């Protein structure tokens, strides 16, 4: 997981330094996706997907958009010796070209990242821990309507390739290709 996080940070830094920009052109913001993660693999896991926070950093006609999300749930039963928990951590970044047409900002590029899913359960003294890391790569395009210089709403379409990591103690793995739509709100500073 450290290697994946390092690669994502390095990719963002290289992209940021490769783009010529002046201080006047640089804008930073914060956004939220009102739909779940693209790294979920089934209906139940989609319910556990974190609401993702985005940090758009715009350099003229180029945007880097680091993303992160976390979700944790836990439960226990007083009647029996049962407890369970699940944690989902998502880290990634997007790299986009931008084209503004009046009040609409069109963007196109890729999103890459990872989702770490960890679960733990205990029943009658027997504990079971499991975790896996999924990697995703998503060509993406979208548009946002700028109500002002500081607020926008928009949507994004993605074609997600998800490489499923193996669970602890297992060598099974797989992959998924799926489409995904997102609805965004972003605040620009």
C-alpha positions in Angstrom: 0.0 0.0 0.0 2.9 2.4 0.7 4.2 1.8 -2.8 0.8 2.6 -4.4 0.4 5.8 -2.3 3.9 6.8 -3.2 3.2 6.4 -6.9 0.0 8.4 -6.7 1.8 11.3 -4.9 4.7 11.2 -7.3 2.3 11.2 -10.3 0.6 14.3 -8.9 3.8 16.1 -8.2 5.3 15.4 -11.6 2.1 16.5 -13.3 2.0 19.7 -11.3 5.6 20.6 -12.0 5.4 19.8 -15.7 2.7 22.4 -16.4 3.8 26.0 -16.8 1.7 28.2 -14.7 1.7 31.5 -12.8 0.3 32.2 -9.4 -2.6 34.2 -10.9 -3.8 31.2 -12.9 -3.7 28.7 -10.1 -6.9 27.9 -8.3 -7.5 25.4 -5.5 -10.8 24.1 -4.3 -12.7 21.4 -2.5 -15.4 19.2 -3.9 -17.6 16.2 -3.0 -19.0 13.4 -5.2 -22.6 12.7 -4.2 -22.3 9.1 -5.5 -20.1 6.3 -4.2 -16.7 5.0 -5.1 -16.0 3.4 -8.5 -13.9 0.8 -6.7 -16.8 -1.2 -5.2 -17.4 -4.7 -6.6 -21.0 -5.6 -5.6 -24.2 -4.0 -4.3 -23.3 -4.5 -0.6 -19.8 -3.0 -1.0 -21.3 -0.1 -3.0 -23.4 0.7 0.0 -20.1 0.9 2.0 -18.4 3.1 -0.5 -17.1 6.3 1.0 -18.4 9.7 -0.1 -15.3 10.9 -1.9 -13.7 14.3 -1.2 -11.9 16.0 -4.1 -9.3 18.8 -4.1 -9.2 20.4 -7.6 -6.0 22.2 -8.3 -6.3 24.1 -11.6 -3.4 25.5 -13.6 -4.8 27.4 -16.5 -6.2 24.7 -18.8 -5.0 21.7 -16.7 -6.3 20.2 -13.5 -4.9 17.8 -10.9 -7.6 16.4 -8.6 -6.4 14.4 -5.6 -9.3 12.3 -4.1 -9.8 10.5 -0.8 -12.6 8.9 1.2 -13.1 6.8 4.2 -16.0 4.7 5.5 -16.1 2.6 8.7 -18.9 0.6 10.1 -19.0 -1.6 13.2 -21.7 -3.7 15.0 -21.9 -6.0 18.0 -24.6 -8.1 19.6 -25.1 -8.1 23.4 -27.0 -11.4 23.2 -24.1 -13.3 21.8 -20.4 -13.0 21.5 -20.5 -11.4 18.0 -18.9 -8.2 16.6 -17.8 -7.0 13.2 -16.3 -4.0 11.5 -15.4 -2.9 8.0 -13.2 0.0 6.8 -12.9 1.3 3.3 -10.1 3.8 2.5 -9.9 5.3 -1.0 -6.9 7.4 -2.3 -6.4 8.5 -5.9 -5.9 11.4 -8.3 -7.3 12.7 -11.5 -5.4 14.4 -14.3 -7.5 16.5 -16.7 -7.3 18.9 -19.6 -9.9 21.8 -19.4 -11.9 23.7 -22.0 -14.2 26.6 -20.9 -17.2 27.5 -22.9 -19.1 30.4 -21.4 -20.1 29.3 -17.9 -19.4 25.6 -18.6 -16.1 23.9 -17.9 -15.5 20.7 -19.9 -12.8 18.3 -18.7 -11.3 15.1 -20.0 -8.5 12.8 -18.7 -7.9 9.9 -16.3 -8.4 9.0 -12.7 -6.1 6.4 -11.0 -6.1 5.2 -7.4 -6.6 2.4 -4.9 -9.2 1.3 -2.4 -8.2 -0.6 0.7 -11.0 -2.8 2.2 -10.4 -4.3 5.7 -12.9 -6.3 7.7 -12.9 -8.0 11.0 -15.4 -10.3 12.7 -15.5 -12.2 16.0 -18.0 -14.9 16.9 -17.8 -17.2 20.0 -14.1 -16.3 20.5 -13.1 -17.0 16.9 -11.7 -13.9 15.1 -11.5 -13.5 11.4 -9.6 -10.6 9.8 -9.4 -9.9 6.0 -8.1 -7.1 3.8 -7.4 -6.4 0.1 -6.3 -3.5 -2.0 -8.1 -2.8 -5.3 -6.5 -0.6 -8.0 -8.5 1.4 -10.4 -7.8 3.3 -13.7 -10.6 5.3 -15.3 -10.7 7.4 -18.5 -13.1 10.2 -17.6 -14.9 13.1 -19.1 -17.2 15.6 -17.5 -18.6 19.1 -17.4 -19.4 21.5 -14.6 -21.6 24.6 -14.7 -19.9 27.6 -12.9 -22.7 29.5 -11.1 -19.9 31.9 -10.0 -16.1 31.9 -9.9 -16.4 30.0 -6.6 -19.1 27.4 -7.0 -20.0 24.7 -9.6 -22.2 21.7 -10.1 -21.4 19.0 -12.6 -21.3 15.5 -13.8 -18.7 13.0 -14.9 -18.7 9.8 -16.9 -16.1 7.1 -16.4 -15.1 3.7 -17.9 -13.5 2.0 -14.8 -11.0 -0.8 -14.9 -10.7 -2.3 -11.4 -8.0 -4.8 -10.6 -9.2 -6.8 -7.6 -6.5 -7.5 -5.0 -6.4 -10.8 -3.3 -7.7 -11.2 0.2 -5.2 -12.1 3.0 -4.2 -15.7 2.7 -5.6 -16.1 -0.8 -4.0 -15.9 -4.2 -7.3 -15.4 -6.0 -7.7 -12.1 -7.9 -9.7 -10.7 -10.8 -10.7 -7.6 -12.6 -13.9 -5.7 -13.5 -14.7 -3.2 -16.3 -17.7 -1.0 -15.6 -19.2 2.4 -16.4 -19.9 4.9 -13.7 -21.5 8.3 -13.4 -20.7 10.9 -10.8 -22.5 14.1 -9.6 -20.2 16.8 -8.2 -20.4 20.0 -6.2 -17.1 22.0 -6.1 -16.1 25.2 -4.3 -13.2 27.0 -5.9 -11.0 29.5 -3.9 
